[in-house]
Amino acid sequence: MTARVLCFGDSNTWGYIPGAAGHPRLDFDERWPGVLTRLSGVEAVEAGLCGRTAWFDDPRIPGRNGLAALPGILAESGSLDFAVVMLGTNDCKTCYHATPELIGEGLERCLDLIAERVPAPGILLVSPVFLGTDVWHPDKDPDFSPASVELCRKLPQTYSAIAARRGHRFLAASDYTEAGCWDLEHLDTAGHFRLGQAISAELNRMIPDFPKF
């Protein structure tokens, strides 16, 4: 039986390529869900969206609230065996005035919904890659600030504590890869591969706990 894995995230799950014309998305085999599929033999159910937050409403672009979108995503995803959740980068934008605790609260509400479909030990919570020190410069992404950079660096500790309390697995993407030099925010092809490797290794450790696989 092939395990089905929900991959719920933002542009670093969607595979966004900054500045690319026409088709600004990496191919499936290059995105980390595709790498996960290739290395672990699972079926990735992709649910990434550029600009998605854990639970904040983007003041300029509707439909970016992850918590609001989840019921529909779960309804259309069919049966799920595992879930990988990687959100938080966009929640660090200056306009949300967030704290690690506030981001964590929104994330937990998302996890509550996912846990209705996936057993707690089958959920892997991933803290995002760190924003680059100069990501907020005008030629990069001025939606961020120096405070955003520091906020993002506090998320692994917050997420690790959430995962431990809830019985989920945890992985810090920043331990395995980093944002590409093109905008100091998004993963490049090599970054997606390294993240996909790390998630695949963690998932392979999780699967033996579920006898049907």
C-alpha positions in Angstrom: 0.0 0.0 0.0 1.3 3.4 -0.9 1.3 6.0 1.9 -0.4 9.3 1.1 1.3 12.3 2.5 -0.3 15.8 2.8 2.4 18.5 2.1 0.8 21.6 3.5 2.8 24.8 3.2 3.6 28.1 1.4 5.7 29.1 -1.6 8.6 26.9 -0.4 6.3 23.9 -0.8 4.7 25.2 -4.0 8.2 25.6 -5.6 8.1 29.3 -6.4 11.0 30.7 -8.6 11.6 34.4 -7.9 11.7 36.6 -11.0 11.0 33.8 -13.4 8.8 34.7 -16.4 6.0 32.6 -17.7 6.2 29.5 -15.4 7.7 30.6 -12.1 7.5 27.1 -10.5 10.0 24.3 -10.2 9.0 21.0 -11.8 7.4 18.4 -9.5 10.6 16.3 -9.5 12.5 19.4 -8.3 10.1 20.4 -5.5 10.7 18.8 -2.1 7.3 16.9 -2.3 8.6 15.4 -5.5 11.9 14.5 -4.0 10.0 12.9 -1.1 8.0 10.9 -3.5 11.0 9.7 -5.4 13.1 8.8 -2.3 10.3 7.3 -0.1 7.9 5.9 -2.6 4.9 7.8 -1.1 2.2 9.7 -2.9 2.6 13.4 -2.1 -0.7 15.3 -1.8 0.6 18.9 -2.6 -1.1 21.8 -0.8 1.4 24.6 -1.1 0.4 28.2 -1.9 2.5 31.4 -2.3 2.0 33.8 0.6 0.1 31.3 2.8 0.2 32.0 6.5 -0.8 29.9 9.5 -3.8 32.0 10.3 -3.3 35.6 9.3 -5.4 37.2 6.5 -3.1 39.0 3.9 -4.3 42.6 3.7 -3.7 42.6 -0.1 -4.3 39.1 -1.4 -7.3 37.0 -0.3 -7.2 33.3 0.4 -3.8 33.1 2.1 -5.0 32.1 5.5 -4.0 28.5 6.0 -6.4 27.8 8.8 -9.3 29.1 6.8 -8.2 27.0 3.7 -7.6 23.7 5.5 -11.2 22.4 5.7 -11.4 22.5 2.0 -8.0 21.1 1.4 -8.7 18.2 3.7 -12.0 17.5 2.1 -10.6 17.3 -1.4 -7.4 15.4 -0.4 -9.1 12.0 0.2 -7.5 9.5 2.6 -4.3 10.6 4.2 -1.7 8.6 6.2 0.8 11.3 7.0 1.1 15.0 7.0 4.1 17.4 6.7 3.3 20.9 7.7 5.7 23.8 7.0 4.4 27.3 7.5 5.6 30.4 9.3 7.7 32.4 6.9 4.9 34.7 5.7 3.7 35.0 9.3 7.0 36.9 10.0 6.0 39.7 7.7 6.0 43.1 9.3 2.3 43.8 8.7 1.3 41.0 11.1 3.2 42.2 14.2 3.5 38.6 15.2 5.4 36.9 18.0 6.6 33.2 18.0 3.8 32.4 20.4 1.2 34.0 18.2 2.4 32.1 15.1 2.5 28.9 17.2 -1.1 29.4 18.2 -2.3 29.7 14.7 -0.2 26.7 13.7 -1.7 24.6 16.5 -5.2 25.4 15.2 -4.1 24.1 11.8 -2.7 21.0 13.5 -6.0 20.4 15.4 -7.8 20.1 12.0 -5.1 17.9 10.5 -5.1 15.6 13.6 -8.8 14.8 12.9 -7.6 13.0 9.7 -4.0 11.9 10.6 -2.8 10.2 13.8 -0.6 12.5 15.9 2.6 10.4 15.4 2.0 10.7 11.7 2.3 14.5 11.6 5.7 16.0 10.9 5.9 19.7 11.9 8.7 21.5 10.0 10.0 24.9 11.0 10.9 26.9 7.9 14.3 27.9 6.6 15.7 31.1 8.0 15.2 34.3 6.2 18.4 35.8 5.0 19.9 38.7 7.0 19.2 41.2 4.1 15.9 39.8 2.9 14.1 43.1 3.8 16.2 45.2 1.4 14.2 47.0 -1.4 15.6 44.7 -4.1 14.6 41.6 -2.1 11.3 41.5 -0.1 10.5 44.7 1.8 7.4 43.0 3.3 10.0 41.8 5.9 12.2 43.7 8.3 15.2 43.1 10.5 12.8 42.1 13.2 11.3 39.5 10.8 14.7 37.9 10.4 15.0 37.5 14.2 11.5 36.3 14.6 12.0 33.5 12.0 15.1 32.3 13.9 13.0 31.8 17.0 10.5 29.5 15.3 12.4 26.2 15.6 12.3 26.4 19.4 8.5 27.2 19.4 7.7 24.5 16.9 9.8 21.9 18.6 7.9 22.5 21.9 4.5 22.3 20.1 5.4 19.0 18.5 6.7 17.5 21.7 3.5 18.5 23.6 1.2 17.2 20.9 3.0 14.0 20.1 4.1 15.1 16.6 7.5 14.7 14.9 9.6 17.8 14.4 12.2 18.8 11.9 14.0 22.2 11.5 14.5 22.9 7.8 17.2 25.3 8.8 19.3 22.4 10.0 19.5 21.0 6.5 19.2 23.8 4.0 18.9 27.6 3.5 17.1 30.2 1.4 18.7 30.7 -2.0 20.8 33.7 -2.8 18.3 34.9 -5.4 16.0 36.5 -2.8 17.1 35.1 0.6 13.6 33.8 1.1 13.0 30.9 -1.3 14.6 27.6 -1.7 16.5 26.9 -4.9 16.6 23.5 -6.6 19.5 22.3 -4.4 17.7 23.5 -1.3 14.5 21.7 -2.2 16.5 18.5 -2.8 18.2 18.7 0.6 14.9 19.4 2.4 13.2 16.5 0.5 16.1 14.2 1.6 15.7 15.3 5.3 11.9 14.9 5.2 12.2 11.5 3.5 14.6 10.2 6.1 12.3 11.4 8.9 9.2 9.9 7.2 11.1 6.6 6.7 11.6 6.5 10.4 7.9 7.2 11.0 6.5 4.5 8.7 7.6 1.5 10.7 5.3 2.8 13.5 2.3 2.2 11.2 2.1 -1.6 10.6 -0.1 -1.3 7.5 2.9 0.0 5.6 
